[in-house]
């Protein structure tokens, strides 16, 4: 897979790791073929080393869109071929914050391109529990 890895302050590495698409391993996951990934001010600040809680190495990219390639058996809202965008914040889906739609406060939450690998790559697997953020 082709991807861009942030290695630390102002160091980006463009790699081809020889791996294919990542597997959908959980019933509620969706694999996206990334078709667009933004570069915003947050990414620039991360690259410059100004966001202290972001740790390298990391695939950046928290603003992205793609095409659904594969769905786990429990996925209900999207199907292969759908064009989607996805919120970068991923909550656990079960805590009181997630049940209220405030995933940014989830104590188990993460964010693509900031606290987990993001979308500056060819494919990304995302849980459908962010289904309120998927759109056709």
N, C-alpha and C positions, 0 to 999 in steps of 0.2 A: 504494500500500500504506500502511496505517496503521501507525505505529510510534512508539515513544518513544525519543528520542535524548538521551543524557546529553551536555551541552555543556561541562561543567566543574563546578567546585565548586558544588553545590546548584542546578544549572540543568538542568531536564528540559524537553524540547520535544516536544509531541505534534504529529505531522505526518501529513499525507495527501499523499504525493508524486506521486500520479496514476499510479504504476506498478502493473502487475499482479503476479501471482505470479512469483518468480524462476525462471529456466530451470534445468532439470537439464542440465548441460553435460558431465558425465563419466559414463562407463558405470556407475560404482559409487555414484552419488548417488541420494538419495531426497529429494523435496520433501514437507515436512510443512505442513499447515494447523494452525497452533498453536491449541490449545484451552484450554491452561492454562499460565501462566508464573508462577513464584513470585517473591516479594520476600523475600530473607533478609538476615541481618546483613551479609553480604559486600556485597550491593547497596547497603545503607545506607551502609556505610563508603566504597564507591566514590563514591557521590553526594556524600558529605561531603568528598571529596578526600583521604581517609586512606590510600588504597592507591596508593602512588607509581608503581608500574609500569603502572597502567591509564591509558591515554591517551584523552582525548576527541578528537573526537566518537565515540561508541560507542552502539550499541543494546545495552542490558543484557539480562540474563535468561539464567542458566545452569541453572536448574531448570525443566524444561518437559516438556509432553506434547503430542501432536497426532495427527492422522489422516493417513496416507500418501495423497497425491494422485497422485504420479507417481514412477515408478522408472526408473532407467537400465537399459539392456539387460543389464548384468552383475549386477544385484541378484538375490539368491537367497532371502533369509530373510523378506522382507516383500512385500506387494502392496498396490495401491490399496485403500483402505477399512480397512486395519488400523489399530487404535489402538496407539500406541507411546509409550514414553518413551525418552529418549536420554541417555547420559552426556554431560556437557558437555566432557569432555576428548577431544580428537581427536589421535591419533598418526598418524605417516606410514604405519603398517601394515607396514613392511619392516625397520626397524632391530631390533637385538637386544632392546631394551626392549619394543617393540611385540609382537614375536614371543613374548615371555614374558608378555604381558598387562599390562605395567607402562607403559601409555601416558603416564602422568603424567611419566615421565622421558624421553620421546622428545625428542631435540634439535630436531626439526622440528615438534614438537607445538604445539597451540593450545588455547584454551578458549573456548567460546561465552560471550558476555557479559562476558568479561574481556580476552582478547587478540584476539578477533574478534567481529563483530556477533553478538548473541544473539537471544533469543526474545521480547522485548517488541515483537512485530510480528505480522502476520497469517500470514506464511509463512517457512519457513526450509529451506534446502537443507543436508543433512548427508551425509557420506560413509558408505556402508554398512560401511566397514572398522571401524566401531565396532559391528559387528553383534552382538558378544557382549553389548552393552549394550542392544540393542533387545529389547523383549519384547512379546508379544501380550497 
